[in-house]
């Protein structure tokens, strides 16, 4: 549910700027970091409850 909030259009538009960070547009960094965060949280939940 939190991932849906993180990828909501008004929140995405906050990071839509033309200034690059480390050579990449900020929106790409935001989207991929939110995606990696959701993968990490999913891994931790599955690891905890799969035992």
C-alpha positions, -999 to 999 in steps of 0.1 A, spaced: 0 0 0 29 24 8 43 17 -26 11 29 -43 13 61 -23 50 65 -32 42 61 -69 11 84 -69 12 111 -96 12 142 -74 42 128 -54 60 119 -86 56 154 -99 75 167 -69 106 149 -82 101 157 -119 129 183 -124 153 188 -152 183 189 -128 203 156 -128 217 140 -97 248 118 -104 240 121 -142 205 107 -139 172 125 -137 159 127 -101 126 110 -110 144 79 -121 164 78 -89 132 82 -69 113 55 -88 141 29 -87 148 36 -50 111 32 -41 111 0 -61 143 -14 -44 128 -4 -10 97 -24 -17 117 -54 -28 138 -52 4 107 -49 27 91 -78 9 122 -99 14 123 -91 51 86 -100 56 89 -132 37 121 -142 55 104 -135 89 72 -154 82 85 -182 61 105 -199 89 
